[in-house]
Amino acid sequence: MGVIAWIFIGLFAGIIAKVLMPGKDPGGIIVTILIGIAGGLLGGWLGKVIFGIDSIDGFFEISTWVAAVVGSMILLALYRLISGNRRHA
């Protein structure tokens, strides 16, 4: 997949992750896209390492989207932990 496809997947995966994990986040749409893109890559890597499957098959494959959303949720949770500690310190 190309860079443009990853940006679109990242945008939507980040939005879906924020919908599934509501709450205040100290970041705007750019942070959402970056978390989504990185989450897609993380989800694909975890799918390959843990389950031995290639979860990044193509733009229209459900496994690509599930991996991107799960990875985005993991990174969003980590981002909230890290940024939450900074605000209270």
Number of C-alpha atoms within 10 A of each C-alpha: 9 7 9 9 13 20 17 15 23 26 21 20 29 32 20 19 25 20 11 11 12 9 9 8 14 11 10 8 11 11 16 23 22 17 28 33 27 20 27 31 21 21 27 24 19 18 19 14 11 8 10 10 14 14 23 22 14 12 15 9 11 13 19 21 23 17 23 32 29 22 28 32 26 16 22 22 15 12 17 15 11 11 14 13 10 9 8 6 5
